[in-house]
Amino acid sequence: MTQPSTLPRVSTPSRRPGRTASRLLFIVCWLSAIIFSAYIVVFYEGALLTHTMQDWNDVLPRVYQPGSMLATAAIGAHFLAGAIVLILGPTQLITPLRARAPAVHRWVGRSYAAAALATGIGGLIYIAVEGTVGGPVMSTGFALYGALMVLCAVKTVQHARACRFDAHRAWAIRLFALGLGSWLFRIDYGIWLKLVGGFGHHSHTFDGPFDRIMVFFFYVPNLFVAELIIRRRDGVQAGTARTITSLSIGVVALLVLVATILFGRSYWLPHITQRLTDLAEMRAR
């Protein structure tokens, strides 16, 4: 009678490559997101302390508008909350944490949803007040992203409070997929710039062919993947399919790692170092 309970374990060794690849991708993405989040907090929020808000425009043209305090506050909240989303999101995927510390999972989840809500609302306010550097197409793409963030955050919390855990899980997966958007936006640009030299990208106006695609591409494919995960039925993949999946995940992990190194060395780490140096000099005066 005990034999049936042991049957699922028979396939465990054959699944290890897939699990290893998935864990590798998870670790690489999380580390990359942490570095990017540190860059966001130190460079953008640090500019408040050094009184050099115009530095924002060196990286993102026209994002800082000196004459609009509301727009500045909104985009600043968007940046800070977005960094929190990137750091907290992956913790919700750690199964042992959910199983052994459900209270921690709930409180982190509430903080995560609140940060996602602030991210979406902050971005929407900024777009309503100032628009975007890329014009109507970028404004439409970014506004839709912000609205979806707000919707998913609200639905995730609503279903959790109502103990509808299947629906809660589905909306949480959608929210997580969207939460990766700001990071993926930079990663995708980093890969594109290094592969083809930024073909189709207009660096000052962000209205080139590639830019118009990217204002939707950084989150729409994520949602398609999220829906596949939500609708996936339990089952064991055939050996060939499992191998292809593992290899694909490994390739993605490698691309993310390469993009992180390239973007980190070229943009994130130099900006972090410079801002920390500026802050240290201010304290020394």
C-alpha positions, -999 to +999 in steps of 0.1 A: +000+000+000+030+023+004+043+018-031+020+043-049+031+072-026+067+066-038+059+065-075+063+103-081+099+101-069+109+078-097+111+107-122+131+129-098+166+122-112+154+129-148+140+162-137+171+174-120+187+191-151+155+211-155+154+221-119+191+230-119+186+252-150+155+268-134+174+275-102+204+289-121+181+313-140+163+323-108+196+331-090+211+350-120+179+370-125+176+378-088+212+389-085+209+410-116+177+426-103+194+434-070+222+451-087+198+471-108+177+480-078+208+492-060+216+514-090+180+528-090+181+536-053+217+550-051+217+569-084+182+582-087+171+586-051+207+596-041+203+626-064+179+641-039+207+642-013+233+656-037+209+681-052+218+669-087+184+659-100+194+669-135+216+638-135+184+618-141+182+633-176+217+621-185+204+585-185+167+590-192+161+622-213+135+646-200+125+624-171+133+652-146+112+683-150+124+711-127+092+730-129+069+701-119+072+690-083+042+665-088+059+648-117+092+646-099+076+631-068+056+607-089+085+594-109+107+593-078+081+571-060+079+550-092+117+544-092+119+535-054+089+513-053+100+495-085+133+487-068+114+472-038+092+452-062+123+437-079+139+427-045+109+413-028+092+395-057+115+365-060+112+358-022+076+349-028+087+321-051+107+304-025+086+273-015+103+266+019+096+302+029+059+299+020+056+265+038+076+272+069+069+308+075+035+317+061+033+348+082+065+361+066+051+352+032+019+372+040+037+403+052+063+403+025+034+398+000+015+428+014+047+450+011+053+437-024+017+445-035+019+479-019+051+486-037+037+474-070+006+497-065+029+526-058+050+518-089+020+517-111+003+548-097+035+568-097+042+560-133+006+569-143+007+602-126+040+611-142+026+602-177-006+622-171+014+653-160+044+652-183+040+625-209+070+605-221+101+614-241+090+588-268+057+605-274+022+589-277+034+554-285+056+552-254+030+569-233+004+544-243+027+514-237+039+526-203+004+537-192-010+503-200+019+487-181+011+509-151-026+502-152-019+464-154+004+467-124-023+484-103-049+458-114-028+428-106-017+442-073-053+448-062-066+415-075-037+396-058-046+411-024-084+407-029-082+370-036-057+364-008-080+381+017-110+361+004-090+328+007-094+321-030-059+308-032-060+295-067-071+329-080-046+346-057-018+325-071-028+333-107-029+370-101+004+369-081+021+352-110+008+379-134+020+406-109+054+390-107+057+388-145+049+425-147+072+434-118+102+422-138+094+447-166+116+476-156+146+453-152+139+435-184+135+468-202+172+475-194+184+440-200+167+439-235+182+472-244+216+460-232+215+429-253+203+448-283+229+475-281+257+450-279+244+426-306+235+451-333+248+484-320+214+498-312+199+495-347+164+511-347+170+529-313+170+567-311+189+574-279+177+609-274+140+606-284+132+569-279+109+569-309+128+546-333+114+513-346+130+493-319+119+518-292+083+515-303+084+477-301+101+478-267+074+499-250+052+468-252+078+440-255+092+445-220+060+432-204+035+417-229+056+385-235+060+382-197+022+380-194+019+353-221+045+332-202+026+339-170-007+326-186+010+295-198+023+288-163-012+295-148-029+272-173-002+245-172-016+210-163+004+187-141+023+161-161+057+148-169+074+161-200+090+137-225+127+134-222+134+154-254+110+182-245+126+183-210+161+185-225+151+213-249+134+232-220+165+229-198+188+240-226+165+270-234+165+280-197+203+277-196+207+299-227+184+326-212+204+325-180+236+330-200+221+359-219+209+375-187+243+370-171+261+385-201+237+415-203+241+421-166+279+421-168+278+445-198+252+468-185+266+466-150+301+476-161+290+502-185+261+519-166+250+506-133+282+502-113+299+534-126+268+554-116+266+537-082+303+544-076+300+581-087+270+588-066+285+572-035+317+592-041+296+624-043+278+616-011+310+609+007+325+642-005+294+660+008+298+645+042+334+654+043+328+691+037 
